[in-house]
Amino acid sequence: MEAAKGRRPVEDHASAGAAAQSWEQVVSELVAERGPALERYALLLCGNADDAADLVQDALVKTFGRLRNGFTVTSAEAYVRKAVLNTYLDRGRRQSRWRRIAHLDVAPDIQESEAPSTERRLDLLAQLQLLSPRERASVVLRYYEDLKVDDISESLGISSGAVKRYLSDALAKLAVSLSDEDPLDDGGPRAH
């Protein structure tokens, strides 16, 4: 009868446990069903499998650090993807500041294979690492996530014009660095 007067009944520990269980279930399902896709997304952003796994882990902690209810796997994935992107951009800013202080030359942690398709992917990953964090994020969001320029603009918190500029600059850099053609080769027979 007190509940009818506008007072909330006191929750018992069983219902609080059920809420925690549903939260854990969403996280478990998200990692089982979408974990590999989240890691591929992070890999395209950062270019290193270990760093990608760390990015996803950090994003999961940021998203579910406090007990939250009401998530579905789909909505949780959207939050985690956004957290992956933000964490990547934050790390990029920190690394940029550090590079101004100390110059480090680090070789990529990618093991090469003799397969041409693998070699091509490794070339692309290596070239993505040479782009600025915003250029790389713009390329990944546009061509991997298939987002429109306005959506990328909203995700990155920058203008549509800036996104177009980042995409244009990044694609120009990638086109030059990934071209298979010899710039002096006109396709005709070579004179010896």
C-alpha positions as CSV (number, residue, x, y, z in Angstrom):
1,M,0.0,0.0,0.0
2,E,2.9,2.3,0.6
3,A,4.0,1.8,-3.0
4,A,0.7,3.2,-4.1
5,K,1.4,6.5,-2.2
6,G,4.4,7.2,-4.4
7,R,7.1,5.6,-2.3
8,R,9.5,3.2,-4.0
9,P,9.7,-0.2,-2.3
10,V,13.2,-1.1,-1.1
11,E,15.0,-3.4,-3.5
12,D,16.2,-6.7,-2.2
13,H,19.7,-8.1,-2.8
14,A,18.3,-10.7,-5.3
15,S,17.1,-8.1,-7.7
16,A,20.4,-6.2,-7.4
17,G,22.2,-9.4,-8.3
18,A,20.0,-9.9,-11.3
19,A,20.9,-6.5,-12.6
20,A,24.6,-7.2,-12.2
21,Q,24.1,-10.6,-13.9
22,S,22.4,-8.9,-16.9
23,W,25.2,-6.4,-17.1
24,E,27.8,-9.2,-17.1
25,Q,25.8,-11.1,-19.7
26,V,25.8,-8.1,-22.1
27,V,29.6,-7.7,-21.7
28,S,30.2,-11.4,-22.2
29,E,27.9,-11.5,-25.3
30,L,29.5,-8.4,-26.7
31,V,33.1,-9.8,-26.3
32,A,32.0,-13.2,-27.7
33,E,30.0,-11.9,-30.6
34,R,31.7,-8.7,-31.6
35,G,35.1,-8.9,-30.0
36,P,37.0,-9.8,-33.2
37,A,35.2,-7.1,-35.2
38,L,36.1,-4.5,-32.5
39,E,39.7,-5.6,-32.5
40,R,39.9,-5.3,-36.4
41,Y,38.4,-1.8,-36.1
42,A,41.1,-0.9,-33.5
43,L,43.8,-2.6,-35.6
44,L,43.0,-0.3,-38.5
45,L,43.2,2.7,-36.3
46,C,46.4,1.9,-34.4
47,G,48.2,-0.5,-36.8
48,N,49.4,-3.0,-34.2
49,A,47.5,-6.1,-33.0
50,D,48.7,-5.8,-29.4
51,D,47.8,-2.1,-29.2
52,A,44.4,-2.9,-30.8
53,A,43.7,-5.5,-28.1
54,D,44.7,-2.9,-25.5
55,L,42.5,-0.2,-27.1
56,V,39.5,-2.5,-27.0
57,Q,40.2,-3.5,-23.4
58,D,40.5,0.1,-22.4
59,A,37.3,1.0,-24.2
60,L,35.5,-1.8,-22.4
61,V,36.7,-0.6,-19.1
62,K,35.7,3.0,-19.8
63,T,32.3,1.9,-21.1
64,F,31.5,-0.6,-18.3
65,G,33.8,0.8,-15.5
66,R,30.7,1.7,-13.5
67,L,27.9,-0.8,-13.3
68,R,25.4,0.2,-16.1
69,N,22.2,-1.4,-17.0
70,G,19.9,-1.1,-19.9
71,F,22.5,-1.9,-22.6
72,T,21.8,-4.3,-25.5
73,V,24.8,-5.8,-27.2
74,T,24.2,-3.5,-30.2
75,S,24.0,-0.3,-28.1
76,A,27.0,-1.4,-26.0
77,E,29.0,-2.0,-29.2
78,A,28.3,1.5,-30.4
79,Y,29.5,2.9,-27.0
80,V,32.7,0.7,-27.1
81,R,33.5,1.7,-30.7
82,K,33.2,5.4,-29.8
83,A,35.4,4.7,-26.7
84,V,38.0,2.9,-29.0
85,L,38.1,6.0,-31.3
86,N,38.4,8.5,-28.4
87,T,41.1,6.4,-26.7
88,Y,43.0,6.1,-29.9
89,L,42.8,9.9,-30.6
90,D,43.9,10.6,-27.0
91,R,46.9,8.3,-27.3
92,G,47.7,10.0,-30.6
93,R,47.8,13.4,-28.9
94,R,49.9,12.1,-26.1
95,Q,52.4,10.5,-28.5
96,S,52.5,13.6,-30.6
97,R,53.5,15.6,-27.5
98,W,56.1,13.0,-26.6
99,R,57.6,13.0,-30.1
100,R,58.3,16.7,-29.7
101,I,60.3,15.9,-26.7
102,A,62.1,12.7,-27.6
103,H,62.7,11.2,-31.1
104,L,62.2,7.5,-31.1
105,D,62.6,5.2,-34.1
106,V,60.5,2.1,-33.6
107,A,60.1,-0.7,-36.2
108,P,56.6,-2.0,-36.6
109,D,55.7,-5.2,-34.8
110,I,54.2,-6.8,-37.9
111,Q,55.6,-10.1,-39.0
112,E,55.8,-10.4,-42.8
113,S,54.4,-13.3,-44.8
114,E,55.4,-14.2,-48.4
115,A,51.7,-14.2,-49.6
116,P,51.1,-11.2,-51.9
117,S,47.7,-10.3,-50.3
118,T,49.3,-10.4,-46.8
119,E,52.1,-8.2,-48.1
120,R,49.6,-5.7,-49.5
121,R,47.7,-5.6,-46.2
122,L,51.0,-5.1,-44.3
123,D,51.9,-2.3,-46.7
124,L,48.5,-0.6,-46.1
125,L,48.9,-1.0,-42.3
126,A,52.4,0.5,-42.5
127,Q,51.2,3.4,-44.6
128,L,48.2,4.0,-42.3
129,Q,50.7,4.4,-39.4
130,L,52.4,7.2,-41.3
131,L,49.2,9.3,-41.4
132,S,48.3,11.7,-38.6
133,P,45.8,10.3,-36.0
134,R,42.9,12.4,-37.5
135,E,43.8,11.4,-41.0
136,R,43.9,7.8,-40.1
137,A,40.7,8.0,-38.1
138,S,38.9,9.7,-41.0
139,V,40.0,7.0,-43.4
140,V,39.0,4.2,-41.1
141,L,35.7,5.7,-40.3
142,R,34.9,6.4,-44.0
143,Y,36.2,3.3,-45.7
144,Y,36.0,0.6,-42.9
145,E,33.0,1.8,-40.9
146,D,31.4,3.2,-44.1
147,L,30.3,6.4,-42.4
148,K,29.3,9.5,-44.3
149,V,31.4,12.7,-44.0
150,D,28.8,14.4,-41.7
151,D,28.8,11.3,-39.3
152,I,32.6,11.3,-39.2
153,S,32.5,15.1,-38.5
154,E,30.2,14.4,-35.5
155,S,32.3,11.5,-34.3
156,L,35.6,13.4,-34.4
157,G,34.0,16.7,-33.2
158,I,35.3,18.7,-36.2
159,S,33.8,20.4,-39.2
160,S,32.8,18.5,-42.4
161,G,35.3,20.6,-44.3
162,A,38.1,19.4,-42.0
163,V,37.0,15.8,-42.5
164,K,37.1,16.2,-46.3
165,R,40.5,17.8,-46.0
166,Y,41.8,15.0,-43.8
167,L,40.4,12.4,-46.2
168,S,41.9,14.2,-49.3
169,D,45.3,14.5,-47.7
170,A,45.3,10.9,-46.4
171,L,44.2,9.5,-49.8
172,A,46.9,11.5,-51.6
173,K,49.6,10.2,-49.2
174,L,48.3,6.6,-49.5
175,A,48.1,6.8,-53.3
176,V,51.7,8.0,-53.6
177,S,53.1,5.5,-51.1
178,L,51.2,2.4,-52.2
179,S,51.5,2.8,-56.0
180,D,53.0,-0.2,-57.6
181,E,54.0,1.6,-60.8
182,D,57.4,2.9,-61.5
183,P,56.9,6.6,-62.0
184,L,59.4,6.5,-64.9
185,D,57.6,3.6,-66.6
186,D,55.3,4.7,-69.4
187,G,54.1,1.2,-70.2
188,G,56.1,1.0,-73.4
189,P,59.1,-1.2,-74.3
190,R,62.3,-0.2,-72.5
191,A,65.4,0.8,-74.3
192,H,68.6,-0.7,-73.1
